[in-house]
Amino acid sequence: MGAAAGGSAGDRSSSAGSNRGAHRGALDRSLPTARRGILYGGDWNPEQWGPEVWDEDIALMRRAQVNLVTVGVFSWALLEPAPGVHSWAWLDDVLDRLARAGIAADLATATASPPAWLSRAHPEMLPVTREGATLWPGARQHYCPSSPVYREAALTLVEALARRYGDHPALEMWHVGNEYGCHVAACYCDVSAARFRAWLADRYGDVAALNQAWGTAFWSQAYHSFDEILPPRLAPTLSNPTQVLDFARFSSDELLGCYLAERQVLESLTPTVPVTTNFMGLFRPVDYWRFAPHVDIVADDSYPDPADPLAYVRAAMVGDLMRSLGDGAPWMLMEQAPSAVNWRPRNARKPPGMMRSLSLQAVGRGADGICFFQWRAARAGAEKFHSAMVPHAGAASRTFEEVTALGEELGRLREVVGTSVDASVAILLDWSSWWALEQPSHPDSTLELRAILESWYEPLYRSHVPVDFVSPAGPLGRYRVLLAPNLYLVAAEHAKRLADFVATGGTLVVGPFSGIVDQDDHVPAGPYPAAFREVLGLEVEELAPLADGEVVALTGPLAGSAGSASGWQEVIHLRGAEVLARYATGPLVGMPAVTTRSWGTGQALYVGCGLDAPTLEAVLARAWQGAGVRPLAEAPGSVGVSRRGRFCFYVNTDAAPVEVELAGSPTLVTGGELEEAAGGRVVLRLPGHGAAVVDAGGGEQS
Ligand code: GLA
């Protein structure tokens, strides 16, 4: 397929491969969406109440058109009060009630919070921090991911659950664990240390290869046996960066291992029930490219801060990532807050409309499920001030009214289910690079990948250019343009894939401090950036971050007279590239800041500085122009636009009303007002935080 395999540029035009997701075995385990349409519901914790509240809960769920609830996430201690002793009666009753009401259960394996008896008998299963502190029970997730005691006890419970409920009519999906790595992303205990050594022996074969990869000639760190190696525990000063990197890889694999062990039990006992777990968006500790092929539907928990002006943009970016993790297949929003969360220092509520608009935005970016944490607000515990579909105020509340209205509206979007999103642009994302980038002792140790990605994503969102994420090892040939806002670490085979992508007609845009180190976090011979020197047609002699607040002016065909850079500069020498912007002031005056090079039949652009937003937009616009990328719509930047099949989604991210002019003869599916204006124009009016879904008809884009 596509450029990487030598196809023509025409191969790049669509990302809607028909067999997307098929590799995950999803076809064997049909998802509840097939019969229920868009999944709608939330985490239901009936164990916190008695049956009289369950009756009301079920009645209210039906009123809100809830069709799926996640049950039992934190119920291990109640389900198994003593080792091997089970107390099923309450869960039997809950699942029976759900089945009678026609509501599906996404039944949790309940392994996210082990019971007190387990850690009392086996304190060695408790996690230990880098500093050597033990994390005790009394909250949740107090387990070492590598602990055989934890894993065995968890699998015993999972097996008992699968045997008891595998044939229950309410069971339509398994929810394994909960938010793997959320609180304990890595454990530094002795058990983990032994597993880390085994992982390293498997990766390197012998200790000489490890010494080479870790560069242990530095600071007398050479190892003579794997037995000498420890996790990167608290040390007098900077730990070995490759040790830290490998420990991040190992820790991510261990969390995946916990999930896979449970999945295996479920697959063998209930082979037709789909299995998932909830991801946490752009979550650094877990490499979701490795994880996602093992879930039957990618599920995400999304909690943008309602007080953040970029809430919609950030949530959209994560939605695009979730779709991409599932290879373009529909995903589900497993958890979001109906209004406020409890865990920020000050927790803003979602203003009227925002919950609905964020939900429709998620659907527009590929979600076939919209669920919440949580169904009913808790009366006790650390999350009692977290919002819920049924808040403390009860059903006679704004929140429940909005919840009910959304349930009705999603029911009308059934035809959207299963449709895909087409993007000809993708952002490159690699977890190893992320782990290596955000380590100390760099020219600028304040660089954060999330912020960098957001600064490149925002102009895409505001100019309505649909975008996927892709791993450097992924299907690059689907795209016309690849963006690498930062790819600090690039393995040699990935560098080759990216060069081939350009050579065969693709456009690659690379951001600063990219291609600097190899997969072992070593700087290869020669000037920076070894991975991209040739394709970009330049050499970087020095990395030269600017002081805080220092801004330098740019000039040249792209920057005009207003462009500027801050934060980062590099001393760039051209080796075939042309200059698009140069420094007009500052220490590097006259030197290149932004470049472009034709390579094969493609184009490689380089941004060698911290560009101001308008100039970055100009760079991207140039990339679109050269590659024939067209935006989805001519809409104001405050409106988020996405498209699934013939359905277009418009989201007003602002508190003020807005108008969007639409092309063609669209019809309104839900939300907003569509009006024929003068000159045959069609205008969509959205209130503040409003959203609409429009049927654009045939192939024409709005
Ligand atoms: C996550 C967890 C939930 C709950 C919420 C609170 O989504 O999965 O159990 O703690 O956060 O926002």
Residues whose N, C-alpha, C, O or C-beta is under 5 A from the ligand:
A	BS01	GLA	E179 D301 E335 V341 F373
